[in-house]
Amino acid sequence: MRTISLILLGLFAVASASAQEPILQSGQSFSLRLAGVPAEDQTAISQIYTISDRGSIKLLYLTAEMRAVGLRPSELARNIESAYK
């Protein structure tokens, strides 16, 4: 079984100052880095995403948008990892 690693980066300065992860909100941007997949997929998917007014993000190869608003970064990372398995 191949492992996919996800890293959500650059969320907020608040995250580093606080022991708790921030709750994601519409309009916020974050960097996503995908590992454990072919290099061309890493390049295509690893980029900066902005959460839409609907509270979701659109990821390459997934037919539906993924809900992001109201989640913590670690929750979103787990959801993305599950979606790509």
Secondary structure, DSSP 8 states (H G I E B T S, - for coil): ----EEEEE---HHHHHSSS-----TT-EEEEEEESS-HHHHHHH-EEEE--TTSEE--TT-SS-EE-TT--HHHHHHHHHHHT-
